[in-house]
Every structure is written in C-alpha cells, then in structure tokens.
C-alpha cells in the first residue's frame, strides 16, 4: 500500500514535468498514465509574430521640401519654389518686376529699407545704411541720399542758400543771411551764429555784462570821448584808447578787467569788477593820484576833476576845486553823477537834478524841475532826459548847445560846446558848435551808444563797429 502511494506520487511529478511543469496540458491531452500527449494539429512553433511594418511616414511639411531643386525650400526663404531662378541667392536686376532674390524688392535691397540698390538698377545710394534712402519724407526738395541730414525736418537741408559756406545741416543758424555763419574768422571761440557781433576782431565777442551767468551783450562794453582822446572797453573788459594830446593818455593805460569807463579833459578813469577806481593821464590837480579808496558803482571824469558814486549811493569828488566842484558836493543818495568843466551834477533817487560848482552860464542855478532818468554835464551847459525821453538843456547857449531837438530819446552826452543823443530807434542827433563837423558829420544808421567829446564824437553800431567824426587832429576820430 505504501509502495503504491509512492508510485502515484512519482507519476504525478513526471506528468507535471512533461507537460511544462503544470497540470494544464495546453492544447494536448493526458493519457491513461497521466502523461501529456501533444495535439498534432496544434501550432507548436514559437511565437515569432513580430511587427514587421517598415512603412515610412510620408506626411512631410511641404514647406521643407525643395520642389524646384534650387537648393532652397520655402522654409529656407525661397519665395517661389516652383521656379529655380527665384531663390535667396539669385541675381536680381530692377526692371523685370520679379523679386528674384526674395528680399521683397525688385532688385537688391541689402539694408532692407524698401529701396533697391543703385548697383542693381535701383535708387538707393547706400544699400548698407537703411537711414539713407531716395525718399523725400519732409518734402524739402531733397532726400537723405541727396544729403538731407534730417528728412523729418524740412528746415534742415544740405543746400547753402546764402553761399556763406554752411547749410542748416551744417548748423547755419540763418541760411538766408550770409553774415550769420559758422566761421570763426577772428578765432575768438565765437561765430556769428554764436552771437559774435564782430567776427573780424578777436577782442569783441558775447560777454556777461551783469555777472548773472548769461552772455547778454557783445563787443565794446562802453565808449568815452574826451578833449583829444577816445577810449572803449572791449568784451574782455580791456581798455583801448586812441588819439590824445599827451602820451600819458595812451601809454599809461592800466591793465586788467574793467566794467565802466569815463574819459575826461586830460585824464581818464575806469571801474573794475570789485568797484575800485583807477585813473591815468594828467595829474596837475590830483585827479589821478587822489582817487579815494572804497567800492564804487559809477565814475565820471570831468575836465580836471572826477566824481563817483559809492556803494551807499553817496557822491565823492576829487581834483580841481576852484569853483567848489569838489568841496560843495551835496549830501543825500543819488543814482547818477556827471562831472563837467568847473561844475558837477547828480540825479537823486527821486529823479531830481542837483548841480554845484561854477555857475558862470547858469549851468548850476538854472536846473529844470521834473523827474529825469539820464544826465550829462558839458563845459558850460548840461542836458538831461526826462522820464518820457524828452531832452532838456540849460546853461551856455552861444552855439545852440542848449537848444536840443524834439523827439523821444534813449541816451545823451554833452561835450565842450555841443551835445549828441540817440533816439529810440538808434539814430544819432547832434546840436551846438559844428566847427569841426562834430554835428553835421554825425553818421547815419543805427547805433547803441554815443559819446560827445571836445570837438568830435564816437558811436558804437549794433555790429560793434565804432564810428567817429569831427576833429581828428590827434587821431581821436580814428578808432581801432
């Protein structure tokens, strides 16, 4: 019995191994002894059914295909892939209306500005610079190819309409006026377009007249005429003098920077930026060596004495005093002072006139009443401008020097026996003694400053040119 069980167990093991190690005989059957008999009709081949589908995906993007065989597909820039003569490297000449090189233009447009190059038959003068085109955008008659520096601004062109050597593209500030240009002829660092009023004189250029940081004036700062000499301050504030019966008038000129100038009978004085006064020339009455210390705002040189206004608006005088022109200075505060021959006058802060010294011709006692803005003392007469620009004169009248013209004036200066004034349009009017043409030879034209001397006069034009007339015995009417 025990042997039978062992045999049965061995039979089961053998049956299991023979049928693949399991009770399942697959597609076969078990015989009577438990062995697995394969089915002869069954497919006993190993499963060798593998995916042998080797078909290639033919759904390719047509833009990647070079249809015309020119080496470029549409994706590579071929704008006509049906024509091998059209591709990004094809030659393209203007005129056939075909964009052969696919740059969007009939012809070659390397800078992509929309215009074909001249080399390919187009109009683009520089096909490497898209900013240069043949188009006249601002309709000023020229394109950037013609030289227009800014084709969005019709006021800027390359044309030199006034033939001064510069166009508005070059920086010409006024291309209709040949006197305004970029030429610095006198090498002073300023052109006429920069405001240089005299480009022939390196000492005359724009300057700051009041120290506010703005160049508000140009050329000669001031002008003065005396008995036999004339002087002016240039843009630097340097002194230039001409004429003079005494060498000391032109040889002893101080060096420095000055803001105001006054020319007297035989001496001259200047005021520097700190308010100090310097005088030179004849010193027979101490008019050049007795200069007071302190700070002053104005100075006036008379025949042989000098008066000045200090920073407190008080008057100080020195020099010849035989008629009290120095010692009889009035007290009070004043806005202007003028020294004559043997007398002096000043304007107080209310515009009233005060005079002192010699009264031989009523030049002191005949002072008019009213409100005045400008005052000038001559030898034996005086003149002043009232607040409406009307001239009043008083004192000696033997040459008509106290009989001024009518009209409205902006400046006035009295001399030995004549006076000159500028009207509001800049025209010169002179009256009085005309023995040397100091009245009748006054120049025409407009001026900014006028000064009457002994028997001559000088004036400065808007272009900063000095004109002088009258007596020229000592060269006083021959300016630099």
Long-range contacts (C-beta under 8 A, 24 or more apart in sequence): 77-102, 78-102, 92-116, 92-120, 93-120, 93-121, 94-120, 94-121, 94-122, 95-121, 197-462, 197-463, 197-464, 198-463, 198-464, 198-465, 201-234, 201-464, 203-234, 203-235, 203-236, 203-238, 203-240, 204-234, 204-235, 204-464, 205-235, 206-235, 207-235, 207-236, 207-237, 211-273, 218-464, 219-460, 219-463, 219-464, 220-449, 220-460, 220-464, 220-466, 221-259, 221-261, 222-260, 222-261, 222-449, 223-261, 223-449, 223-451, 223-458, 223-459, 223-460, 223-466, 224-261, 224-262, 224-263, 224-268, 224-301, 224-451, 225-263, 225-413, 225-415, 225-451, 225-452, 225-453, 225-454, 225-456, 225-457, 225-458, 225-468, 225-476, 226-263, 226-264, 226-265, 226-266, 226-268, 226-301, 226-453, 226-454, 226-476, 227-264, 227-265, 227-266, 227-303, 227-416, 227-453, 227-454, 228-266, 228-454, 228-473, 228-474, 228-476, 229-263, 229-268, 229-453, 229-474, 229-476, 230-263, 230-451, 230-453, 230-456, 230-458, 230-468, 230-476, 230-477, 230-479, 231-261, 231-263, 231-268, 232-261, 232-458, 232-460, 232-466, 232-479, 233-258, 233-259, 233-260, 233-261, 233-270, 237-273, 239-270, 240-480, 241-268, 242-475, 242-476, 242-478, 242-479, 242-480, 243-472, 243-474, 243-475, 243-476, 243-477, 243-478, 244-474, 244-475, 244-476, 245-474, 246-281, 246-282, 248-280, 248-281, 248-282, 249-280, 249-281, 252-280, 252-281, 253-280, 254-278, 254-280, 260-298, 260-299, 262-299, 262-300, 262-301, 262-306, 263-301, 263-451, 263-453, 264-301, 264-302, 264-303, 264-304, 264-306, 264-339, 265-301, 265-302, 265-303, 265-304, 265-341, 265-454, 266-303, 266-304, 267-301, 267-304, 267-306, 268-301, 269-299, 269-301, 269-306, 270-299, 271-296, 271-297, 271-298, 271-299, 271-308, 275-311, 277-308, 279-306, 285-319, 285-320, 285-321, 286-318, 286-319, 287-318, 287-319, 287-320, 290-318, 290-319, 291-318, 292-316, 292-318, 298-336, 298-337, 300-337, 300-338, 300-339, 300-344, 300-377, 301-339, 302-339, 302-340, 302-341, 302-344, 302-377, 303-339, 303-340, 303-341, 303-342, 303-379, 305-339, 305-344, 306-339, 307-337, 307-338, 307-339, 307-344, 307-346, 308-337, 309-334, 309-335, 309-336, 309-337, 309-346, 313-349, 315-344, 315-346, 317-344, 323-357, 323-358, 324-356, 324-357, 324-358, 325-356, 325-357, 325-358, 328-356, 328-357, 329-356, 330-354, 330-356, 336-374, 336-375, 338-375, 338-376, 338-377, 338-382, 339-377, 340-377, 340-378, 340-379, 340-380, 340-382, 340-414, 341-378, 341-379, 341-380, 343-377, 344-377, 345-375, 345-377, 345-382, 346-375, 347-372, 347-373, 347-375, 347-384, 351-387, 353-384, 355-382, 361-395, 361-396, 361-397, 362-394, 362-395, 362-396, 363-394, 363-395, 363-396, 366-394, 366-395, 367-394, 368-392, 368-394, 374-411, 374-412, 376-412, 376-413, 376-414, 376-419, 377-414, 378-414, 378-415, 378-416, 378-417, 378-419, 378-452, 379-415, 379-416, 379-417, 380-417, 381-414, 381-417, 381-419, 382-414, 383-412, 383-414, 383-419, 383-421, 384-412, 385-409, 385-410, 385-411, 385-412, 385-421, 389-424, 391-421, 393-419, 399-432, 399-433, 400-431, 400-432, 400-433, 401-431, 401-432, 401-433, 403-431, 404-431, 405-429, 405-431, 411-449, 411-450, 413-450, 413-451, 413-452, 414-452, 415-452, 415-453, 415-454, 415-455, 415-457, 416-453, 416-454, 416-455, 418-452, 418-455, 419-452, 420-450, 420-451, 420-452, 420-457, 420-459, 421-450, 422-447, 422-448, 422-449, 422-450, 422-459, 426-462, 428-457, 428-459, 430-457, 436-470, 436-471, 437-469, 437-470, 438-469, 438-470, 438-471, 441-469, 441-470, 442-469, 443-467, 443-469
